[in-house]
């Protein structure tokens, strides 16, 4: 089964840029999605297809994907960005949907 | 707007069964594939099952294969998950989600399943 590796935690000061990585074997050829989950809430899709944003997601949030690493970038970080973030890919045309272990973003 | 509302969770003994439901509104339910995803307390997200628009194709995570069955009723805008032979490892919040492409576009608020004697 395909494995996605995320750092358990990332910390950043308000106004700075947070980068959350998602490592996987040749992940650059896959379509990566990112979800934000705040405590006690359901996950929310924030980036799909590597770098597209659903409506309502601010432009401060962006994604990229190349080689063995996909990255979620949050610019001008705000206190409200504090959450768990998960990357996800789909294998075998729907037979296996894989999540990374999640990264807790802390705003200092 | 899209709404997904799960129900049917609760406390069940090991070896028992439970049927989860997800009521959908705000979109043409029969036009979209659907999935179940779960999250054990304090843990990450785990995909559980997928069903295509007509219910003719289903996929399961290895951890639930042979015990869980996903189904849908497009006339009733409803998604189901029949869970049998439950163990403590199945304790989790179960989310239904609307599939878009190779991701999950909208999620319900989840229903908690607790397996304990």
Interface residues (C-beta under 8 A of the other chain):
Chain A: X1 X31 X33 X35 X37 X41 X42 X43 X44 X45 X48 X49 X54 X86 X88 X89 X90 X94 X95 X96 X97 X98 X99 X100 X101 X102
Chain B: X33 X35 X37 X44 X45 X46 X47 X50 X52 X57 X59 X61 X62 X95 X100 X101 X102 X103 X104 X105 X106 X107 X108 X109 X110
